[in-house]
Amino acid sequence: MRKGQYRFVAGFLFAPVALYVTFVIWPYIQTFGYSLTDWKGQSQTFDFVGLDNYKALFQDDVFMGAIWHNILFLIFIPVITILIALFFAFMLNAGGRGRSGGVSGVAGSKYYRVVYFFPQVLSLAIMAVLFGAVYRSDGGGMLNGLLIKLGLVDKNSPVEWLNEPNIVLWALLVVVVWHGVGFYLVLFSAAMQSIPKDIYEAALIDGAGRSQSFFRITLPLLWDSVQTAWVYLGIAAMDMFILVSTMTSGDFGGGPDHHSEVMATVMMRNFQLYGRSGYACAMGVVMLVLTLIVSVFTLRATRRERIEF
């Protein structure tokens, strides 16, 4: 340090830190500042209103319902996606038996990895258009067409997948899970490939079945990857703007009758259509705080001792 290393390190850190503060931290500060005003978004004239926007938020039935919908996504999206991805990853890496009796993936596992990853190649906007066609209720939708062929649905009264209050959230959840499973399958597969096969073979000799190998060997050694996946899926569940705004009815989505509303759609509607930009900024601050709470809680709740081999 006597030879000027501090100045050398500071010289390299100055530019990225300055860019981060300018384009990340400063917009957060501005958003919080605007949330304390009655800013309309069309001019720089506004009045300070203090915490009135935040008080109004918790009296807004639409926004409170949107928070509940995000919580439902937060519960089900990570659980279902991680369970399916873990199952497929385990089967592709340790679900079969090699020619010599050792542990290997199921037959054709190399091709299955590619096929399962296909949905991840598509953007969410394309996914929304694709599943919009799948869920169509005018008789031309793939899902209704299949159910009509099987005799489970009357062709004159097809299921309104995206317009039925009790179904729309689950229809959106299916899209998110279908899109995400492939990525986390690859993530878990990469982690599983670092587990020595000798461990599985020793367990096999001792008479352990597939379920015991998964819960006693695979899952404990993959826990760090599962924890990371849970955080990323939790953040995705707190967003959901693209799918909801594209696939559901209403301005910026949220239909029918706000039954698919999420925090992001309510915020954008207030910002873009109603001219309540200060109020929308308060929603953005609440979204930020809730996302941080979810991330910290998930990391702490899933924390455990690292297992090494």
N, C-alpha and C positions, 0 to 999 in steps of 0.2 A: 504493500500500500504506500510505502514511502517513495516509490518510483512513479507515482501518478496513475495507478490503476483506477482509482475512483473517477478521475476525469475521463479516462478511456471508456469505462463502462457507462458513465453518464452520457457521454457523447453518442453512444449507440442507442441508449434508452430514450433519449430526449424526443426524437422524431416519432416513434411508435406511441409513446405515452401521450404526447401532444395530440396526435391524431385520435387516439382513443378518447381522451377527454373532450375533444372538440365534437366528434361525431357520435359518441355514445353517452358519456356522462352529462354533457351540457344539454342535449335534448331531454333527458330525464328531468333535469332541474327545471328547464323551461316548462315542461308539461305539468309538473307540480305547481309551478307559479301560476300558470293559466287556470289550473283547477280551482284556484282561490278567487277567481274573477267571474264576471258574467260575459266573457268574451264571446262574440258572435261568429268569429272566424273570417269576417269580410273586411275588417278594418282593425287598426291598432288602438282604437279607443275602447276602453272597457273600465268597469268599476270593480273595486275590491269588495267581495262578498264573504270573505272568510271561509268558514266550513259549511256554508249553506248548501253547496253542491253535494257534499258528502252526506248531509242530513237528508237531502232529497233522494239520494240514491237508495237509502235503506227504507224509503217509503214508496219506492217505484216497484210495483208488482211485477212488471215485465223484466226488469233487471234482476230482481231477486229470483224469479223463475229461471232466468238464464244462468245464474250462479248454480242453481240446483241441477240444471242440465249438464253443466260443465263438471259438477261433482260426480254425476252418474257416469259420464265419459271417463273421468279420472279413476273411477273404481273398476270399470269393466274393461276398458281398452288395454291397460297394461297387463292385467291378469290374463285375459284371454289370449292376447298376442304372445306373451312370454310363454305361457303353457304350451300353445301349439308349436311355437318355434323351438322350444326345448325338446318336445317330443320328436319332431321331425329331425332335428339336429342329432339327437341321440340315435335314432334309427339309421341315419345316414353315416354315422361314424362308429357306432358300437352295437348296432341292432342285429347284426348278422354273424355268421361264422365263416371263417376263411377255409380254404381247402385243406389246410393242415390242422384245422380244429381251433385255430386262434380266433381272436376278436377282429371283426371288420364290419363295414357298413353293409346294408342290404344290397341285393343285386341291382345294378344300375344306379348306384348312389351318385356317381359323377354327373350323370345326366339329370337326375332329380334336382341337384343343386342349381343347375342352370335354369330349369323350368320354374322352380320355386322363386327364383330371383327376378323373373320376368316382370311382375307387377311393379317392382321398385324402379324399373327403368322408366315407367310412365310418370308424368307429372300429375299432381293432384287435380289440375284443371282438366286434363284428359280423362283422368279417372272419373271425375264428376260427370263428364259427357257420356262416358262409356256406361256407367251404372245408371245414369238417367234413362238410357235406352233399355237397360235391363229391367228397370222398375216401371216402365211406362204402363199406364192403366187403360189405354185405349184399345187394347186387344193386340197391339203389335209388340208389346214388351216381351222379352225372352222368358222372364219368370212367370208372368201370367199365362203366356202361351204354353209353357210346360205344364202348369197346373191345370189348364183347360184340357190339354191332351190326356192327362191322367184322370180327368173327371173329378178333380177336387174342387174346382171353381167353375161357376156358371159363366159362360162366355158373355152373357148379357150384363153381368155384374162383377167385373174383375176387381181384384184387390187394389185399393188405392194406397200403394206402399208409401208414397211420399206425401199423401194428403190425409192419412188416417192418424189422429192424435196419439193413439196407443202403439203405433207401429213405426212412425217416422224416425224416432231416435235409434231404434234397433236397426233400421235399414241403413242409417248413416254409420252406425258402429260396425256393421259388416264390411262396409267399404274400407274403413280405416284399418281393420284387422287384416283384410285381404291384401291391402297395399303394404302393410308393415311386416307381415310374417316372414317374407323372403329375406329382407335385410337382416333381421335378428337371427334368422336361421344361419345365415352366413357368419354373423358375428359369433354365435355360439359354436358353430362348427370349427371356426378358426381357433377358439379357445380349447375345444375338445381335442384337437389334433396335437396340442402341447401336452396332453395327459399321456404318460407312458402306457403302452398296451399291456405291459407286464402286470400292471395293477388289475386290469380287467381280467386277464388270464388267471391271475392268482385267485381272484374272487370266483371265477368260473370253476376252477379246480376245487374250491371249498364248497361248491354247490350253490352259489348265489345265482338267483334268476335275474332277468332283465330289470324288473322293478327294483330289486334290492341293489343292483349295480347302479341304477340311476340315482336313487335316493341316498345311498351310502357313499358313492364315489363321485359320480358326475356332478350332481347339484352342489355339493360342498366345494368342489374345486372350481366350479364356474360362478361362484357367488359374486365375485367382483364384476363380471360381465353382466350378470342378472341385475345387479344394483345399478349399473350404468344404463342398461336398457330401461329400467323402471323410471329413472329420472327423465330420460328423453321422451318416453311415451307419456309421462305425466305432463310434461311441457306441451306436447302435441295435443293432449286432451284439453288443456286449458285454452287452446286456440280454436281450431275447427272452423275458422272463418271461411276458407275457400270452399269446402264441401257444402256447408250450410247455405252460404250465399248463392252458390251455383245450382244446387240440386233442389232446394225447397222454394216454395212460393213466397211472394211478398217482396217489398223493397229490401235488398240485401238479405233475402231469405228470412227464415224464422217461422214460416207457416207450417201447418195451418193454425191460425189463431195463436201464434207465439209458442206452439208446442215443440218446436225445434230450435227455439231461440238460444243463442249462446252470448256470452259477454261481448265478444268482438263484434257480432252483428248489431247488437243494441248500440254499442259505441259508435260504429260507423254510420248508423242511421241518424243518430243525434248530431253527429258532426257534419255529414254531407247533406241531409235532407231538412232537418229541423233547425239548423243554424245555432245549435246549442253547444258550441265548441268548448266552452269552459266546463260545462257539465260532462261532455264526452271525455275531456282530459281527466276529470275526476274518476271516471270509469277506468281509464287507462292506468291511473295510479293504483286503483284497487286491484286490477288485473296483475300488475307488476308485483304488488305485495303478496297476493295470493299465490302467484307462481313461485316466488322466493320461499314462501312458507312451505309449499308442497315439496320443493327441491330439498330444503334443509331437513324437513321431517322425514322424507324418504331416505336420505343418506344416513340419518341417525337411526331410524327404525330398522334399517336393513344392515347396519354395521355389525360386523362380527370379526373374530380373529381370523387372520389370514392363514390358510392351510398351504403348506409347502410340501413338495415331494422331491 
